[in-house]
């Protein structure tokens, strides 16, 4: 998978995520937590870019375990960041309701599905022919 193809797919997924964020923010329950959807969208876009380059580098590594290590590292890192984000937001903003979790986890779900798809594509790369892309 080329970087151009990755960024095109990331743009499409980000448009879907933005439409989802916009849609959920039209509900009155989410009016006071609107920024969390946009902040989490930005965080997950950055994480997706990091994941792509780390996964691509690992896919071409001589060590066959590098790709598995990167996959696990990305998954664990993303869960850790999600927990820190939720706890930090809850501690700093002290929201009246727990509705702030819904927009965040919708973004988490969208980008987790996307990253799984990308990692599957990267895992099938042929190191001899695909490295030139």
Backbone torsions as a table, in degrees:
resi	resn	phi	psi	omega
1	UNK	NA	127.9	-179.8
2	UNK	-80.9	161.2	177.4
3	UNK	-63.0	-36.4	179.2
4	UNK	-61.7	-44.7	179.1
5	UNK	-64.9	-39.9	178.7
6	UNK	-61.5	-48.9	-177.5
7	UNK	-66.2	-32.8	175.6
8	UNK	-64.6	-47.1	179.2
9	UNK	-66.1	-37.6	177.1
10	UNK	-63.1	-39.9	178.3
11	UNK	-63.7	-42.0	179.0
12	UNK	-64.6	-46.1	179.1
13	UNK	-64.0	-38.1	179.8
14	UNK	-67.5	-34.7	174.9
15	UNK	-65.2	-40.7	176.9
16	UNK	-63.6	-43.5	178.9
17	UNK	-64.5	-40.8	178.6
18	UNK	-64.9	-40.8	176.9
19	UNK	-63.3	-39.1	177.2
20	UNK	-64.4	-44.7	178.8
21	UNK	-62.5	-44.5	178.3
22	UNK	-62.0	-43.5	-179.2
23	UNK	-63.4	-45.2	-177.9
24	UNK	-70.0	-29.0	-179.9
25	UNK	-74.8	-6.6	175.9
26	UNK	-79.7	-15.9	178.2
27	UNK	-79.6	137.3	-176.3
28	UNK	-61.6	-28.8	-179.7
29	UNK	-63.2	-24.9	-175.1
30	UNK	-103.7	6.3	-175.9
31	UNK	-60.4	-40.1	-176.2
32	UNK	-84.7	-8.3	179.7
33	UNK	-115.1	20.0	-177.5
34	UNK	-55.1	-42.6	-177.5
35	UNK	-62.1	-26.3	-175.9
36	UNK	-64.0	-35.0	178.6
37	UNK	-65.1	-41.7	-177.8
38	UNK	-73.7	-38.5	177.6
39	UNK	-65.5	-45.1	-179.7
40	UNK	-66.3	-35.3	175.9
41	UNK	-59.4	-46.0	178.7
42	UNK	-62.5	-42.0	178.9
43	UNK	-61.9	-45.2	-177.1
44	UNK	-71.8	-28.0	173.5
45	UNK	-65.1	-46.4	178.6
46	UNK	-62.1	-42.9	178.3
47	UNK	-63.4	-35.8	178.8
48	UNK	-65.5	-40.4	179.0
49	UNK	-65.1	-45.2	177.9
50	UNK	-60.9	-44.3	179.8
51	UNK	-60.6	-42.0	-178.9
52	UNK	-61.7	-50.6	-177.1
53	UNK	-68.5	-38.1	176.9
54	UNK	-66.6	-42.7	179.0
55	UNK	-65.9	-39.7	179.1
56	UNK	-65.8	-43.1	178.5
57	UNK	-63.4	-42.2	-179.6
58	UNK	-68.2	-33.0	-179.8
59	UNK	-63.8	-30.5	-179.6
60	UNK	-97.4	5.3	-178.9
61	UNK	-71.9	150.3	175.5
62	UNK	-70.0	-27.3	178.5
63	UNK	-82.0	116.0	-176.0
64	UNK	-68.4	-12.8	-179.1
65	UNK	-91.0	-10.4	-178.5
66	UNK	-60.4	-41.8	-177.8
67	UNK	-65.1	-42.4	177.3
68	UNK	-63.0	-42.1	179.1
69	UNK	-62.4	-41.8	178.5
70	UNK	-65.2	-43.7	179.4
71	UNK	-58.5	-48.1	178.9
72	UNK	-66.1	-40.8	179.3
73	UNK	-62.2	-41.7	178.4
74	UNK	-64.5	-44.2	-179.0
75	UNK	-63.3	-49.5	-179.5
76	UNK	-66.1	-41.8	178.3
77	UNK	-61.7	-41.1	-179.8
78	UNK	-67.1	-40.4	176.7
79	UNK	-63.2	-43.5	179.0
80	UNK	-61.1	-46.1	178.6
81	UNK	-62.9	-40.4	178.9
82	UNK	-62.0	-45.1	179.6
83	UNK	-63.0	-46.3	178.9
84	UNK	-61.4	-40.4	179.8
85	UNK	-62.9	-48.7	-179.4
86	UNK	-63.6	-47.4	179.8
87	UNK	-64.6	-42.3	178.9
88	UNK	-63.6	-45.2	178.9
89	UNK	-62.5	-44.0	-179.5
90	UNK	-63.0	-40.2	-178.8
91	UNK	-71.7	-44.8	-175.9
92	UNK	-75.7	-45.6	-173.5
93	UNK	-90.9	-22.4	-177.6
94	UNK	42.8	63.7	-177.1
95	UNK	-65.6	152.7	-179.9
96	UNK	-70.6	-30.6	-179.0
97	UNK	-127.5	172.8	178.6
98	UNK	-97.5	13.7	-179.9
99	UNK	-63.6	-19.5	-179.3
100	UNK	-63.1	-21.8	-178.4
101	UNK	-70.6	-32.6	-175.2
102	UNK	-63.3	-51.8	178.5
103	UNK	-61.6	-37.8	-180.0
104	UNK	-62.8	-48.5	-177.0
105	UNK	-73.7	-22.3	170.9
106	UNK	-65.4	-43.5	176.3
107	UNK	-64.3	-42.3	178.7
108	UNK	-58.0	-46.2	-179.3
109	UNK	-64.3	-47.0	-179.5
110	UNK	-58.2	-48.5	-176.9
111	UNK	-76.6	-25.5	174.7
112	UNK	-67.6	-42.4	176.5
113	UNK	-61.9	-44.7	179.2
114	UNK	-62.3	-46.7	-178.3
115	UNK	-65.7	-35.4	176.0
116	UNK	-63.1	-43.9	177.6
117	UNK	-60.3	-45.9	-179.2
118	UNK	-64.8	-44.0	-179.7
119	UNK	-64.0	-35.8	176.5
120	UNK	-64.2	-41.6	177.8
121	UNK	-65.1	-42.2	179.8
122	UNK	-66.9	-34.7	-179.9
123	UNK	-67.5	-20.3	179.9
124	UNK	-96.1	3.4	-179.2
125	UNK	-64.4	140.5	174.9
126	UNK	-91.8	117.7	-173.5
127	UNK	-62.0	-25.8	-178.4
128	UNK	-80.0	-45.2	-173.3
129	UNK	-95.4	-30.4	-173.8
130	UNK	-87.2	-14.8	-175.6
131	UNK	-68.4	-22.3	-179.0
132	UNK	-74.5	-18.8	-175.8
133	UNK	-67.2	NA	NA
